[in-house]
Amino acid sequence: MHIVILDDDGTLLRTLTRRLIASGHQVSSFATPVAIGELLALKADCYVLDLRFGAQSGLAYVPQLRQQLPQSRILVMTGYASIATAVQAVKSGADDYLTKPMDFSMLLAAIQGEEQPEQELADDELLSTDQVEWEHIQRVLQQQDGNISQTAKLLGMHRRTLQRKLSKHRP
């Protein structure tokens, strides 16, 4: 199976490439943004796209990949997961949305299109109030196309307060 990986984290990119090759796959990897035409020309079986890929989003590639290569699997992975970006990825045509760090066996299962078993959440795995707030902020921000001022107004908070919350990593 030919797999294309786009990720600006060089260490992760090298590790995934090495492990996928050891698993018998052909891998093309990119650490810097690449033209969509170049990706389409590879006609890979699977594309693994980093959500935050340099200055752009891996989501930008999804619609054209899905349209031109409907048989290919498209996976979006991120270390900054949110419900809003997961929904956006799936609506754009991604087959799966994976959060970093991930177990390599989970990545292989997603590449091969295997269903992951549903796991019940334990009480300590439920979303905290900080996590619920983060998700809500991300959803409203996305609905406002990234407009910080409008999002702050809708959320009833000062723009600088919102910027501070956004500069923190996901709880």
DSSP file (Angstrom, degrees, kcal/mol; ACC not computed):
  #  RESIDUE AA STRUCTURE BP1 BP2  ACC     N-H-->O    O-->H-N    N-H-->O    O-->H-N    TCO  KAPPA ALPHA  PHI   PSI    X-CA   Y-CA   Z-CA
    1    1 A M              0   0    0      0, 0.0    25,-2.2     0, 0.0     2,-0.6   0.000 360.0 360.0 360.0 134.9    0.0    0.0    0.0
    2    2 A H  E     -a   26   0A   0     23,-0.2    43,-1.9    41,-0.1    44,-1.6  -0.824 360.0-172.8 -94.0 124.3    1.3    3.5   -0.9
    3    3 A I  E     -ab  27  46A   0     23,-3.1    25,-2.5    -2,-0.6     2,-0.5  -0.956  11.9-157.9-121.3 133.6    0.9    6.0    1.9
    4    4 A V  E     -ab  28  47A   0     42,-2.8    44,-3.4    -2,-0.4     2,-0.4  -0.943  11.0-166.5-110.2 131.0    1.6    9.7    1.8
    5    5 A I  E     -ab  29  48A   0     23,-2.6    25,-2.5    -2,-0.5     2,-0.5  -0.972   8.3-171.5-120.6 130.5    2.3   11.6    5.0
    6    6 A L  E     +ab  30  49A   0     42,-2.7    44,-1.7    -2,-0.4     2,-0.3  -0.976  27.8 138.5-118.3 115.0    2.3   15.3    5.5
    7    7 A D        -     0   0    0     23,-2.1    46,-0.1    -2,-0.5     6,-0.1  -0.933  44.1-151.1-157.4 132.5    3.6   16.5    8.9
    8    8 A D  S    S+     0   0    0     44,-0.4     2,-1.1    -2,-0.3     3,-0.1   0.484  76.5  95.8 -85.3  -1.7    5.8   19.4    9.8
    9    9 A D     >  -     0   0    0      1,-0.2     4,-2.8     2,-0.1     5,-0.2  -0.783  62.2-164.2 -87.4 100.6    7.1   17.6   12.9
   10   10 A G  H  > S+     0   0    0     -2,-1.1     4,-2.5     1,-0.2     5,-0.2   0.850  83.4  51.3 -57.3 -40.5   10.3   16.1   11.5
   11   11 A T  H  > S+     0   0    0      2,-0.2     4,-2.4     1,-0.2    -1,-0.2   0.943 113.5  43.9 -64.5 -48.1   10.8   13.5   14.3
   12   12 A L  H  > S+     0   0    0      1,-0.2     4,-3.0     2,-0.2     5,-0.3   0.916 113.1  52.9 -62.4 -42.9    7.3   12.2   14.0
   13   13 A L  H  X S+     0   0    0     -4,-2.8     4,-2.4     1,-0.2    -2,-0.2   0.924 111.3  45.2 -60.1 -46.3    7.5   12.1   10.2
   14   14 A R  H  X S+     0   0    0     -4,-2.5     4,-2.6    -5,-0.2    -1,-0.2   0.908 114.4  49.4 -64.5 -41.6   10.7   10.1   10.3
   15   15 A T  H  X S+     0   0    0     -4,-2.4     4,-2.6    -5,-0.2     5,-0.2   0.945 113.4  44.7 -64.1 -48.9    9.4    7.7   12.9
   16   16 A L  H  X S+     0   0    0     -4,-3.0     4,-2.7     2,-0.2     5,-0.3   0.917 114.0  50.6 -61.9 -43.0    6.1    7.1   11.1
   17   17 A T  H  X S+     0   0    0     -4,-2.4     4,-2.3    -5,-0.3     5,-0.2   0.945 112.4  46.3 -60.0 -48.8    7.9    6.7    7.8
   18   18 A R  H  X S+     0   0    0     -4,-2.6     4,-2.2     1,-0.2    -2,-0.2   0.917 115.3  45.8 -61.1 -45.0   10.3    4.2    9.2
   19   19 A R  H  X S+     0   0    0     -4,-2.6     4,-1.1     2,-0.2    -1,-0.2   0.875 113.0  49.1 -70.2 -36.9    7.6    2.1   11.0
   20   20 A L  H  <>S+     0   0    0     -4,-2.7     5,-2.3    -5,-0.2    -1,-0.2   0.893 111.4  49.3 -69.3 -38.6    5.3    2.1    8.0
   21   21 A I  H ><5S+     0   0    0     -4,-2.3     3,-1.8    -5,-0.3    -2,-0.2   0.917 109.2  52.8 -63.8 -42.0    8.1    1.0    5.7
   22   22 A A  H 3<5S+     0   0    0     -4,-2.2    -1,-0.2     1,-0.3    -2,-0.2   0.769 104.3  57.8 -63.5 -24.8    9.0   -1.8    8.2
   23   23 A S  T 3<5S-     0   0    0     -4,-1.1    -1,-0.3    -5,-0.1    -2,-0.2   0.387 128.6 -98.4 -86.2   3.9    5.3   -2.8    8.0
   24   24 A G  T < 5S+     0   0    0     -3,-1.8     2,-0.3     1,-0.3    -3,-0.2   0.626  80.1 131.2  94.4  14.4    5.7   -3.4    4.3
   25   25 A H      < -     0   0    0     -5,-2.3     2,-0.5    -6,-0.1    -1,-0.3  -0.677  57.2-125.3-100.0 154.6    4.2   -0.1    3.0
   26   26 A Q  E     -a    2   0A   0    -25,-2.2   -23,-3.1    -2,-0.3     2,-0.4  -0.859  36.0-163.5 -92.4 131.4    5.6    2.3    0.4
   27   27 A V  E     -a    3   0A   0     -2,-0.5     2,-0.4   -25,-0.2   -23,-0.2  -0.962  22.4-173.3-127.8 134.7    5.8    5.8    1.9
   28   28 A S  E     -a    4   0A   0    -25,-2.5   -23,-2.6    -2,-0.4     2,-0.4  -0.995  21.2-170.2-116.7 128.1    6.2    9.3    0.5
   29   29 A S  E     -a    5   0A   0     -2,-0.4     2,-0.4   -25,-0.2   -23,-0.2  -0.932  12.8-167.0-127.5 147.7    6.6   11.9    3.2
   30   30 A F  E     -a    6   0A   0    -25,-2.5   -23,-2.1    -2,-0.4     4,-0.1  -0.997  12.8-178.7-134.2 128.8    6.6   15.7    3.2
   31   31 A A  S    S+     0   0    0     -2,-0.4    -1,-0.1   -25,-0.2   -21,-0.1   0.515  76.2  48.6-101.2  -9.6    7.7   18.1    6.0
   32   32 A T  S    S-     0   0    0      1,-0.1   -25,-0.1    22,-0.0    22,-0.1  -0.917 103.8 -77.7-128.0 155.7    6.9   21.3    4.1
   33   33 A P        -     0   0    0      0, 0.0     2,-0.3     0, 0.0    -2,-0.1  -0.164  49.9-164.9 -54.1 144.5    3.7   22.3    2.2
   34   34 A V        -     0   0    0     -4,-0.1     2,-0.1    -3,-0.0    -4,-0.0  -0.914  26.1 -94.4-132.1 153.7    3.4   20.8   -1.2
   35   35 A A    >>  -     0   0    0     -2,-0.3     4,-1.5     1,-0.1     3,-0.7  -0.424  29.5-126.5 -69.7 143.5    1.2   21.6   -4.2
   36   36 A I  H 3> S+     0   0    0      1,-0.2     4,-2.8     2,-0.2     5,-0.2   0.850 109.4  61.7 -59.3 -34.9   -2.1   19.6   -4.4
   37   37 A G  H 3> S+     0   0    0      1,-0.2     4,-2.1     2,-0.2    -1,-0.2   0.869 101.7  51.6 -59.6 -37.3   -1.1   18.6   -8.0
   38   38 A E  H <> S+     0   0    0     -3,-0.7     4,-0.9     2,-0.2    -1,-0.2   0.891 111.0  47.3 -67.3 -39.8    2.0   16.8   -6.6
   39   39 A L  H >X S+     0   0    0     -4,-1.5     3,-0.7     1,-0.2     4,-0.7   0.924 112.0  49.8 -66.6 -43.9   -0.1   14.9   -4.1
   40   40 A L  H >< S+     0   0    0     -4,-2.8     3,-1.0     1,-0.2    -2,-0.2   0.879 104.6  59.1 -62.0 -37.9   -2.7   14.0   -6.7
   41   41 A A  H 3< S+     0   0    0     -4,-2.1    -1,-0.2     1,-0.3    -2,-0.2   0.775  96.9  61.8 -63.8 -26.5    0.0   12.7   -9.1
   42   42 A L  H << S-     0   0    0     -4,-0.9    -1,-0.3    -3,-0.7    -2,-0.2   0.783  85.2-159.5 -71.1 -26.0    1.2   10.2   -6.4
   43   43 A K    <<  -     0   0    0     -3,-1.0   -41,-0.1    -4,-0.7    -3,-0.1   0.905  22.9-175.2  45.4  52.2   -2.2    8.5   -6.5
   44   44 A A        -     0   0    0     -5,-0.4   -41,-0.2     1,-0.1     3,-0.1  -0.281  36.2-129.0 -75.7 161.2   -1.6    6.9   -3.1
   45   45 A D  S    S+     0   0    0    -43,-1.9    28,-2.8     1,-0.3     2,-0.3   0.763  94.0  19.0 -77.4 -27.5   -3.8    4.5   -1.4
   46   46 A C  E     -bc   3  73A   0    -44,-1.6   -42,-2.8    26,-0.2     2,-0.5  -0.997  61.7-159.0-149.0 138.8   -3.8    6.6    1.8
   47   47 A Y  E     -bc   4  74A   0     26,-2.7    28,-3.3    -2,-0.3     2,-0.6  -0.984   5.8-164.7-118.6 125.0   -3.0   10.2    2.7
   48   48 A V  E     -bc   5  75A   0    -44,-3.4   -42,-2.7    -2,-0.5     2,-0.4  -0.939  17.0-171.0-111.3 110.2   -2.2   11.1    6.3
   49   49 A L  E     -bc   6  76A   0     26,-3.3    28,-2.8    -2,-0.6     2,-0.3  -0.872  21.0-132.9-112.6 131.0   -2.5   14.8    6.7
   50   50 A D  E     - c   0  77A   0    -44,-1.7     8,-0.8    -2,-0.4     3,-0.3  -0.636  15.2-140.1 -76.2 134.1   -1.4   16.9    9.7
   51   51 A L  S    S+     0   0    0     26,-2.8     7,-1.6    -2,-0.3     2,-1.0   0.940  99.5  41.2 -60.9 -48.5   -4.2   19.4   10.6
   52   52 A R  E    S+E   57   0B   0     25,-0.3     2,-0.9     5,-0.2   -44,-0.4  -0.807  77.0 172.0-102.6  92.3   -1.7   22.2   11.4
   53   53 A F  E >   -E   56   0B   0      3,-1.6     3,-1.8    -2,-1.0     2,-0.2  -0.810  60.2 -64.4-106.9  92.3    0.8   21.7    8.5
   54   54 A G  T 3  S-     0   0    0     -2,-0.9   -22,-0.0     1,-0.3   -46,-0.0  -0.477 113.8 -18.8  65.5-132.2    3.2   24.7    8.7
   55   55 A A  T 3  S+     0   0    0     -2,-0.2    -1,-0.3    -3,-0.1     2,-0.2   0.488 133.6  56.1 -85.7  -3.3    1.3   27.9    8.0
   56   56 A Q  E <  S-E   53   0B   0     -3,-1.8    -3,-1.6     3,-0.0     2,-0.4  -0.617  85.5-103.9-120.5-178.9   -1.6   26.1    6.4
   57   57 A S  E >   -E   52   0B   0     -5,-0.2     3,-1.6    -2,-0.2     4,-0.3  -0.876  12.8-138.2-109.5 139.2   -4.1   23.4    7.3
   58   58 A G  G >> S+     0   0    0     -7,-1.6     3,-1.4    -8,-0.8     4,-0.6   0.736 101.8  74.4 -62.3 -21.3   -4.0   19.9    6.1
   59   59 A L  G >4 S+     0   0    0     -8,-0.5     3,-0.6     1,-0.3    -1,-0.3   0.776  79.5  72.1 -62.2 -25.2   -7.7   20.2    5.7
   60   60 A A  G <4 S+     0   0    0     -3,-1.6     4,-0.4     1,-0.2    -1,-0.3   0.784  98.3  48.3 -61.3 -26.2   -7.1   22.4    2.6
   61   61 A Y  G <> S+     0   0    0     -3,-1.4     4,-2.3    -4,-0.3    -1,-0.2   0.742  92.6  80.4 -83.4 -24.9   -6.0   19.2    0.7
   62   62 A V  H <X S+     0   0    0     -4,-0.6     4,-2.9    -3,-0.6     5,-0.3   0.889  87.5  49.2 -58.3 -51.7   -9.0   17.1    1.7
   63   63 A P  H  > S+     0   0    0      0, 0.0     4,-2.4     0, 0.0    -1,-0.2   0.912 115.6  43.1 -58.9 -43.3  -11.8   18.2   -0.7
   64   64 A Q  H  > S+     0   0    0     -4,-0.4     4,-2.7     2,-0.2     5,-0.3   0.893 114.4  50.2 -70.7 -37.9   -9.6   18.0   -3.8
   65   65 A L  H  X S+     0   0    0     -4,-2.3     4,-2.8     2,-0.2     7,-0.2   0.937 113.0  47.1 -62.0 -44.9   -8.1   14.6   -2.8
   66   66 A R  H  < S+     0   0    0     -4,-2.9    -2,-0.2    -5,-0.2    -1,-0.2   0.909 115.4  45.6 -63.4 -42.0  -11.6   13.2   -2.1
   67   67 A Q  H  < S+     0   0    0     -4,-2.4    -2,-0.2    -5,-0.3    -1,-0.2   0.923 122.4  34.2 -68.5 -44.8  -12.9   14.5   -5.4
   68   68 A Q  H  < S+     0   0    0     -4,-2.7    -2,-0.2     1,-0.2    -3,-0.2   0.806 130.9  30.1 -82.7 -30.6  -10.0   13.4   -7.6
   69   69 A L    ><  +     0   0    0     -4,-2.8     3,-1.7    -5,-0.3    -1,-0.2  -0.566  64.8 163.9-128.9  67.8   -9.1   10.2   -5.7
   70   70 A P  T 3  S+     0   0    0      0, 0.0    -1,-0.1     0, 0.0    -4,-0.1   0.733  75.5  57.5 -62.1 -22.1  -12.4    8.8   -4.2
   71   71 A Q  T 3  S+     0   0    0     -3,-0.1     2,-0.1     2,-0.1    -5,-0.1   0.652  88.1  95.5 -82.6 -14.8  -10.9    5.4   -3.6
   72   72 A S  S <  S-     0   0    0     -3,-1.7     2,-0.4    -7,-0.2   -26,-0.2  -0.469  76.6-123.2 -77.2 145.8   -8.0    6.7   -1.4
   73   73 A R  E     -c   46   0A   0    -28,-2.8   -26,-2.7    -2,-0.1     2,-0.5  -0.715  24.1-159.9 -83.8 139.4   -8.3    6.8    2.4
   74   74 A I  E     -c   47   0A   0     -2,-0.4    21,-3.1   -28,-0.2    22,-1.3  -0.982   9.4-176.3-125.4 120.5   -7.8   10.3    3.8
   75   75 A L  E     -cd  48  96A   0    -28,-3.3   -26,-3.3    -2,-0.5     2,-0.5  -0.943  11.1-157.7-117.7 136.2   -6.8   10.6    7.5
   76   76 A V  E     -cd  49  97A   0     20,-2.3    22,-3.2    -2,-0.4     2,-0.4  -0.955  13.9-173.1-110.7 129.8   -6.4   13.9    9.4
   77   77 A M  E     +cd  50  98A   0    -28,-2.8   -26,-2.8    -2,-0.5     2,-0.3  -0.940   7.5 169.1-124.1 148.8   -4.2   13.8   12.5
   78   78 A T  E     - d   0  99A   0     20,-2.1    22,-3.2    -2,-0.4     3,-0.3  -0.999  40.9-151.3-155.7 151.3   -3.7   16.6   15.0
   79   79 A G  S    S+     0   0    0     -2,-0.3     2,-0.1    20,-0.2    20,-0.1   0.381 101.1  60.6 -96.6  -1.0   -2.3   17.4   18.4
   80   80 A Y  S    S+     0   0    0     89,-0.1    -1,-0.2     2,-0.1    19,-0.0  -0.472  78.7 178.7-122.9  57.1   -4.9   20.1   18.7
   81   81 A A        +     0   0    0     -3,-0.3     2,-0.3    19,-0.2     3,-0.1  -0.295   6.7 163.2 -68.0 142.5   -8.1   18.1   18.5
   82   82 A S     >  -     0   0    0      1,-0.1     4,-2.0    56,-0.0     5,-0.2  -0.976  47.4-118.5-150.3 157.0  -11.5   19.8   18.8
   83   83 A I  H  > S+     0   0    0     -2,-0.3     4,-2.6     1,-0.2     5,-0.2   0.899 113.6  57.0 -62.4 -39.6  -14.9   18.7   17.9
   84   84 A A  H  > S+     0   0    0      1,-0.2     4,-2.3    51,-0.2    -1,-0.2   0.918 109.8  42.3 -60.2 -45.8  -15.2   21.6   15.4
   85   85 A T  H  > S+     0   0    0      2,-0.2     4,-2.5     1,-0.2    -1,-0.2   0.833 112.3  55.0 -73.5 -29.6  -12.2   20.5   13.4
   86   86 A A  H  X S+     0   0    0     -4,-2.0     4,-2.2     2,-0.2    -2,-0.2   0.934 110.9  44.8 -64.9 -44.7  -13.2   16.9   13.6
   87   87 A V  H  X S+     0   0    0     -4,-2.6     4,-2.7     1,-0.2     5,-0.2   0.922 113.4  50.8 -63.9 -44.0  -16.6   17.7   12.1
   88   88 A Q  H  X S+     0   0    0     -4,-2.3     4,-1.8    -5,-0.2    -2,-0.2   0.902 109.6  50.8 -61.1 -41.6  -15.0   20.0    9.5
   89   89 A A  H  X>S+     0   0    0     -4,-2.5     5,-2.6     2,-0.2     4,-0.7   0.931 113.2  44.2 -62.5 -46.5  -12.5   17.2    8.5
   90   90 A V  H ><5S+     0   0    0     -4,-2.2     3,-0.8     1,-0.2    -2,-0.2   0.907 112.8  51.2 -67.5 -41.4  -15.3   14.6    8.1
   91   91 A K  H 3<5S+     0   0    0     -4,-2.7    -1,-0.2     1,-0.2    -2,-0.2   0.828 107.0  55.5 -64.3 -30.4  -17.5   17.0    6.2
   92   92 A S  H 3<5S-     0   0    0     -4,-1.8    -1,-0.2    -5,-0.2    -2,-0.2   0.679 131.3 -91.8 -75.1 -17.4  -14.6   17.8    3.9
   93   93 A G  T <<5S+     0   0    0     -3,-0.8    -3,-0.2    -4,-0.7   -19,-0.2   0.474  72.5 148.9 121.8   4.1  -14.2   14.2    3.0
   94   94 A A      < -     0   0    0     -5,-2.6    -1,-0.3    -6,-0.2   -19,-0.2  -0.425  38.6-149.1 -69.4 144.9  -11.7   12.7    5.5
   95   95 A D  S    S+     0   0    0    -21,-3.1     2,-0.3     1,-0.2   -20,-0.2   0.762  76.4   7.8 -83.5 -27.6  -12.2    9.1    6.4
   96   96 A D  E     -d   75   0A   0    -22,-1.3   -20,-2.3    -7,-0.1     2,-0.4  -0.988  56.7-146.1-154.3 158.4  -10.9    9.4    9.9
   97   97 A Y  E     -d   76   0A   0     -2,-0.3     2,-0.4   -22,-0.2   -20,-0.2  -0.984  23.6-171.4-131.2 115.3   -9.6   12.0   12.5
   98   98 A L  E     -d   77   0A   0    -22,-3.2   -20,-2.1    -2,-0.4     2,-0.4  -0.869  13.2-140.5-115.8 142.4   -6.8   10.9   14.7
   99   99 A T  E     -d   78   0A   0     -2,-0.4   -20,-0.2   -22,-0.2   -22,-0.0  -0.831  32.6 -94.8-103.4 140.5   -5.3   12.7   17.8
  100  100 A K  S    S+     0   0    0    -22,-3.2   -19,-0.2    -2,-0.4     2,-0.1  -0.695 103.0  46.8 -89.9 147.5   -1.7   12.8   18.6
  101  101 A P  S    S+     0   0    0      0, 0.0     2,-0.3     0, 0.0    -2,-0.1   0.654  84.2 170.3 -72.2 152.2   -0.1   11.1   20.3
  102  102 A M        -     0   0    0     -2,-0.1     2,-0.3    -4,-0.1    -2,-0.1  -0.930  39.4-105.8-129.7 153.6   -1.6    7.9   18.9
  103  103 A D    >>  -     0   0    0     -2,-0.3     4,-1.7     1,-0.1     3,-0.7  -0.591  29.1-130.2 -73.9 135.7   -0.8    4.3   19.2
  104  104 A F  H 3> S+     0   0    0     -2,-0.3     4,-2.5     1,-0.3     5,-0.2   0.851 108.3  57.5 -59.4 -34.9    0.8    3.0   16.0
  105  105 A S  H 3> S+     0   0    0      1,-0.2     4,-2.2     2,-0.2    -1,-0.3   0.850 104.2  52.8 -65.2 -32.7   -1.6    0.1   15.9
  106  106 A M  H <> S+     0   0    0     -3,-0.7     4,-2.3     2,-0.2    -1,-0.2   0.898 108.8  49.7 -66.7 -40.3   -4.5    2.6   15.8
  107  107 A L  H  X S+     0   0    0     -4,-1.7     4,-2.6     2,-0.2    -2,-0.2   0.934 110.9  49.1 -63.6 -45.7   -2.8    4.4   12.9
  108  108 A L  H  X S+     0   0    0     -4,-2.5     4,-2.2     1,-0.2    -2,-0.2   0.913 110.9  50.2 -60.4 -42.3   -2.4    1.1   11.0
  109  109 A A  H  <>S+     0   0    0     -4,-2.2     5,-3.0     1,-0.2     4,-0.5   0.908 111.9  47.9 -62.3 -41.6   -6.1    0.2   11.7
  110  110 A A  H ><5S+     0   0    0     -4,-2.3     3,-0.7     3,-0.2    -2,-0.2   0.897 110.2  52.0 -66.6 -39.9   -7.2    3.6   10.4
  111  111 A I  H 3<5S+     0   0    0     -4,-2.6    -1,-0.2     1,-0.2    -2,-0.2   0.897 113.1  44.7 -61.6 -40.8   -5.0    3.3    7.3
  112  112 A Q  T 3<5S-     0   0    0     -4,-2.2    -1,-0.2    -5,-0.2    -2,-0.2   0.489 116.0-115.9 -84.9  -2.7   -6.5   -0.1    6.5
  113  113 A G  T < 5 +     0   0    0     -3,-0.7     2,-0.3    -4,-0.5    -3,-0.2   0.727  60.2 154.3  78.2  21.9  -10.0    1.2    7.2
  114  114 A E      < -     0   0    0     -5,-3.0    -1,-0.3    -6,-0.2     2,-0.2  -0.634  46.3-113.9 -85.2 141.6  -10.6   -1.1   10.2
  115  115 A E        -     0   0    0     -2,-0.3    -1,-0.1     1,-0.0    -5,-0.0  -0.509  23.2-132.7 -73.1 137.8  -13.1    0.0   12.8
  116  116 A Q        -     0   0    0     -2,-0.2     2,-0.1     1,-0.1     3,-0.1  -0.751  31.7-105.2 -86.4 137.7  -11.8    0.8   16.2
  117  117 A P        -     0   0    0      0, 0.0     2,-0.2     0, 0.0    -1,-0.1  -0.382  36.7-110.2 -63.2 138.5  -13.7   -0.8   19.0
  118  118 A E        -     0   0    0     -2,-0.1     2,-0.5     1,-0.0    -3,-0.0  -0.484  34.3-154.0 -67.4 136.2  -15.9    1.6   20.9
  119  119 A Q        -     0   0    0     -2,-0.2     2,-0.2    -3,-0.1    -1,-0.0  -0.948  12.7-124.7-117.5 135.3  -14.6    2.2   24.4
  120  120 A E        -     0   0    0     -2,-0.5     2,-0.4     1,-0.1     0, 0.0  -0.537  29.6-119.9 -72.9 139.8  -16.8    3.3   27.3
  121  121 A L        -     0   0    0     -2,-0.2     2,-0.1     2,-0.0    -1,-0.1  -0.685  21.4-138.9 -82.5 129.6  -15.5    6.4   29.0
  122  122 A A    >   -     0   0    0     -2,-0.4     3,-2.2     1,-0.1     4,-0.5  -0.435  31.4-101.6 -76.9 162.5  -14.6    6.0   32.7
  123  123 A D  G >  S+     0   0    0      1,-0.3     3,-1.0     2,-0.2    -1,-0.1   0.850 124.3  54.5 -54.9 -36.0  -15.7    8.8   35.0
  124  124 A D  G 3  S+     0   0    0      1,-0.2    -1,-0.3     0, 0.0    -3,-0.0   0.537 103.4  57.4 -78.5  -3.6  -12.1   10.2   35.0
  125  125 A E  G <  S+     0   0    0     -3,-2.2    -1,-0.2     2,-0.1    -2,-0.2   0.424  79.8 112.1-102.6  -1.6  -12.2   10.4   31.2
  126  126 A L  S <  S-     0   0    0     -3,-1.0     2,-0.1    -4,-0.5    -4,-0.0  -0.345  83.0 -88.4 -67.7 154.2  -15.2   12.6   31.0
  127  127 A L        -     0   0    0      1,-0.1    -1,-0.1     4,-0.1     2,-0.1  -0.402  40.9-134.5 -66.1 135.9  -14.6   16.2   29.7
  128  128 A S     >  -     0   0    0     -2,-0.1     4,-2.4     1,-0.1     5,-0.2  -0.343  28.2-103.3 -79.0 169.5  -13.7   18.7   32.4
  129  129 A T  H  > S+     0   0    0      1,-0.2     4,-2.5     2,-0.2     5,-0.2   0.874 124.6  54.2 -63.6 -35.1  -15.4   22.1   32.4
  130  130 A D  H  > S+     0   0    0      2,-0.2     4,-2.4     1,-0.2    -1,-0.2   0.903 109.4  47.6 -63.3 -40.9  -12.2   23.6   31.0
  131  131 A Q  H  > S+     0   0    0      2,-0.2     4,-2.4     1,-0.2    -2,-0.2   0.893 111.3  50.0 -67.9 -39.7  -12.3   21.1   28.1
  132  132 A V  H  X S+     0   0    0     -4,-2.4     4,-2.3     2,-0.2    -2,-0.2   0.918 111.8  49.0 -63.6 -42.9  -16.0   21.8   27.5
  133  133 A E  H  X S+     0   0    0     -4,-2.5     4,-2.8     2,-0.2    -2,-0.2   0.930 110.4  51.1 -60.9 -45.5  -15.3   25.6   27.4
  134  134 A W  H  X S+     0   0    0     -4,-2.4     4,-2.5     1,-0.2    -2,-0.2   0.919 110.7  48.4 -57.9 -46.6  -12.4   25.0   25.0
  135  135 A E  H  X S+     0   0    0     -4,-2.4     4,-2.3     2,-0.2    -1,-0.2   0.908 112.1  49.0 -61.1 -43.3  -14.6   23.0   22.6
  136  136 A H  H  X S+     0   0    0     -4,-2.3     4,-2.6     2,-0.2     5,-0.2   0.930 111.2  49.2 -64.3 -45.4  -17.3   25.7   22.8
  137  137 A I  H  X S+     0   0    0     -4,-2.8     4,-2.8     1,-0.2     5,-0.2   0.928 111.6  49.7 -58.9 -45.5  -14.8   28.5   22.1
  138  138 A Q  H  X S+     0   0    0     -4,-2.5     4,-2.3    -5,-0.2    -1,-0.2   0.899 111.2  49.2 -61.3 -41.1  -13.4   26.5   19.1
  139  139 A R  H  X S+     0   0    0     -4,-2.3     4,-2.2     2,-0.2    -2,-0.2   0.934 114.1  44.2 -64.6 -47.4  -16.8   25.9   17.7
  140  140 A V  H  X S+     0   0    0     -4,-2.6     4,-1.4     2,-0.2    -2,-0.2   0.910 113.0  52.3 -65.4 -41.6  -17.9   29.5   17.9
  141  141 A L  H  <>S+     0   0    0     -4,-2.8     5,-2.9    -5,-0.2     6,-0.4   0.905 110.1  48.3 -60.4 -42.2  -14.5   30.7   16.5
  142  142 A Q  H ><5S+     0   0    0     -4,-2.3     3,-1.9     1,-0.2    -1,-0.2   0.906 108.0  54.1 -66.0 -40.4  -14.9   28.4   13.6
  143  143 A Q  H 3<5S+     0   0    0     -4,-2.2    -1,-0.2     1,-0.3    -2,-0.2   0.784 108.7  50.3 -63.9 -25.7  -18.4   29.6   12.9
  144  144 A Q  T ><5S-     0   0    0     -4,-1.4     3,-1.6    -3,-0.2    -1,-0.3   0.187 117.4-115.1 -96.4  16.0  -17.1   33.1   12.9
  145  145 A D  T < 5S-     0   0    0     -3,-1.9    -3,-0.2     1,-0.3    -2,-0.1   0.836  73.7 -52.9  53.7  37.7  -14.3   32.1   10.4
  146  146 A G  T 3 <S+     0   0    0     -5,-2.9     2,-0.9     1,-0.2    -1,-0.3   0.530  90.9 152.7  82.0   6.4  -11.6   32.9   12.9
  147  147 A N    <>  -     0   0    0     -3,-1.6     4,-2.2    -6,-0.4    -1,-0.2  -0.609  25.4-169.0 -75.6 106.4  -12.7   36.4   13.7
  148  148 A I  H  > S+     0   0    0     -2,-0.9     4,-2.9     2,-0.2     5,-0.2   0.912  82.0  50.8 -64.0 -45.9  -11.5   36.9   17.3
  149  149 A S  H  > S+     0   0    0      1,-0.2     4,-2.1     2,-0.2    -1,-0.2   0.923 113.3  44.2 -61.2 -46.0  -13.4   40.2   17.9
  150  150 A Q  H  > S+     0   0    0      2,-0.2     4,-2.4     1,-0.2    -1,-0.2   0.898 114.0  50.7 -66.9 -39.8  -16.8   38.7   16.7
  151  151 A T  H  X S+     0   0    0     -4,-2.2     4,-2.2     2,-0.2    -2,-0.2   0.929 110.3  49.4 -63.0 -45.4  -16.2   35.5   18.7
  152  152 A A  H  X>S+     0   0    0     -4,-2.9     5,-2.4     1,-0.2     4,-0.9   0.905 110.7  50.9 -60.3 -41.9  -15.4   37.4   21.9
  153  153 A K  H ><5S+     0   0    0     -4,-2.1     3,-0.6    -5,-0.2    -1,-0.2   0.927 111.7  46.7 -61.6 -45.6  -18.5   39.5   21.4
  154  154 A L  H 3<5S+     0   0    0     -4,-2.4    -1,-0.2     1,-0.2    -2,-0.2   0.843 114.2  47.6 -65.9 -33.4  -20.7   36.4   21.0
  155  155 A L  H 3<5S-     0   0    0     -4,-2.2    -1,-0.2    -5,-0.2    -2,-0.2   0.558 110.9-122.4 -84.8  -8.1  -19.1   34.7   24.0
  156  156 A G  T <<5S+     0   0    0     -4,-0.9     2,-0.3    -3,-0.6    -3,-0.2   0.872  71.1 115.7  71.0  37.3  -19.5   37.8   26.2
  157  157 A M  S   <S-     0   0    0     -5,-2.4    -1,-0.3    -6,-0.1    -2,-0.1  -0.923  72.6 -91.1-134.2 162.3  -15.8   38.2   27.0
  158  158 A H     >  -     0   0    0     -2,-0.3     4,-2.1     1,-0.1     3,-0.2  -0.414  35.4-121.7 -69.6 146.3  -13.1   40.7   26.3
  159  159 A R  H  > S+     0   0    0      1,-0.2     4,-2.4     2,-0.2     5,-0.2   0.882 112.7  51.9 -57.8 -41.4  -11.0   40.1   23.1
  160  160 A R  H  > S+     0   0    0      2,-0.2     4,-2.1     1,-0.2    -1,-0.2   0.866 107.2  53.1 -66.1 -35.0   -7.8   39.9   25.1
  161  161 A T  H  > S+     0   0    0      2,-0.2     4,-2.2    -3,-0.2    -1,-0.2   0.924 110.1  48.0 -63.4 -44.3   -9.3   37.3   27.5
  162  162 A L  H  X S+     0   0    0     -4,-2.1     4,-2.5     1,-0.2    -2,-0.2   0.916 109.9  52.1 -62.5 -43.3  -10.3   35.2   24.5
  163  163 A Q  H  X S+     0   0    0     -4,-2.4     4,-1.7     1,-0.2    -1,-0.2   0.887 108.9  50.7 -62.2 -38.2   -6.8   35.5   22.9
  164  164 A R  H  X S+     0   0    0     -4,-2.1     4,-0.8     2,-0.2    -1,-0.2   0.923 110.9  48.7 -63.9 -43.3   -5.2   34.3   26.2
  165  165 A K  H >< S+     0   0    0     -4,-2.2     3,-0.5     1,-0.2    -2,-0.2   0.891 112.6  48.5 -63.6 -38.9   -7.5   31.3   26.3
  166  166 A L  H 3< S+     0   0    0     -4,-2.5    -1,-0.2     1,-0.2    -2,-0.2   0.793 104.0  59.6 -72.7 -27.4   -6.7   30.5   22.7
  167  167 A S  H 3< S+     0   0    0     -4,-1.7    -1,-0.2    -5,-0.2    -2,-0.2   0.708  92.3  84.5 -75.2 -17.9   -3.0   30.8   23.2
  168  168 A K  S << S-     0   0    0     -4,-0.8     2,-0.1    -3,-0.5    -3,-0.0  -0.481  90.8-103.6 -79.4 154.3   -3.1   28.0   25.8
  169  169 A H        -     0   0    0      1,-0.1    -1,-0.1    -2,-0.1   -89,-0.1  -0.382  52.2 -78.2 -71.9 157.3   -2.9   24.4   24.8
  170  170 A R              0   0    0      1,-0.2    -1,-0.1    -2,-0.1   -39,-0.1  -0.316 360.0 360.0 -56.5 131.6   -6.1   22.4   24.8
  171  171 A P              0   0    0      0, 0.0   -40,-0.2     0, 0.0    -1,-0.2   0.523 360.0 360.0 -65.0 360.0   -6.9   21.4   28.4
